[in-house]
């Protein structure tokens, strides 16, 4: 995550890897409740084979480690992609629903963070252990010819030890009270993920560094102030199959170094006197009754516009197969929202009338070790199926003959204390439910590099052109 405050409002950019639209933008007035308001890009590269799942895929790639900045009425967001091996800068004067102008840099700057300096100069800080800066043109149109382009920290992780599971990355650069601060995450052997910090009065150094926080693996973040002068570290913690959970940790400054937490620990509560709106600003139910797709949704890879519609049958999301696919993770136009903890339940109602021989449609828990409950059509016969890929190979666990063309499907996700299990259900009337198949043991795998997501899907194994209509998606805790 990256956070910037403009007046009394906070704006955050975040990571969604291969999902599109990508690089979600959220806003908050209290640092607790967030509403998604935009995405920095609609489709990273419309012609990219991997993002279009055309003989390849972008799992574990896409865009991540974004940074967000604001200056003189304009918002700037940067990210990079190992799918395209390029770095991107997006800008807008209308962050709430406005369009973005994209600048593409031909080089990939790993975990790049943008700094718009007070003197009008601009830099990207990036790297893995060896942290570098490269100067951009003042208008951010490209790398400045003859500008600063150098290493500023030779081995950022060395302040945390000599043996590492992961050396320093996740660079975030900030200028606070005349100091340049370079934040990184590292993972010393035998210890938790660790927040380290280097500082200098000059952007080119020399930099001095230290470990600033080492508790529960909370790290890779930056510092944000409130209008009344309080400071926090906004970072994340790996939390099993649900993914990376944001943490807000109080900060005091001593001798221009941040002192993070309470006695070196992240408190479980902060005593904020604000309403808890839960997650409905980011994750929410959808009756598919509007002309435009809700911002809470993201497609698995770039969508094919010919394969989905909210207008073909008003009040329904229609997913039409436009080509064949080998499996659930190869399906085009799977529509997703985050699963969340400690528990979350997703329910759909599905009209199956127009399915074709070889089609499979339903509701999935999406990661590389996925599971789903769905309907499979063979010839003119339909059957409810549950598929479990927790072993790394998809296995049909149960099949139940189905008569009729309307069915209700449900997934319960349990992330409490990292139990990380999902159970699957079906109903013929929306009231009486029966569990189907077995329990999916969910696992956070770097092959997808993100937490599990609910996924509405329809794919054809034989012939394209069949469709299903999703009446609603309802999510609850």
ABEGO torsion letter per residue (X at the ends): XBBBBBEABBBBBBBAEABOBBGBBBBBAAGABBBBABBABABABAABAAAAGBGBBABGBEBBGBBBBBBGGBBBBBBBBAAAGBBBBBBBABABGBBBBBBBBABBBBGBBBBBBAAGBBBBBBEBGBBBBBBBBAAGAEBBBGBBBBBABABAAAAAEABBABBBBGBBBBBBGGBBBBBBBBBBBGBBBBBBBBBBABAAOBBBBBBABBBGGBBGBBBBBBAAGBBBBBBBBBAEAAEBBBBBBBBBBBGGBBBBEBGGBBBABAGBBBBBAEAAAABBBBAGABABBBAABBBBEBBBAAABBAAABBGBBBBBBABBBABAAABBGBBBBBBBOABBBBBBBBBAAABBBGBBBEBBBBBABBBBBBBBBBEABBBBBBBBAAAGBBBBABBBBBBEABBBBBBBBBABGGAGBBBBBBBAAGABBBBBEBBBBBBBBAAAGBBBBBBBBBBBAABBGBBBBBABBBBBX
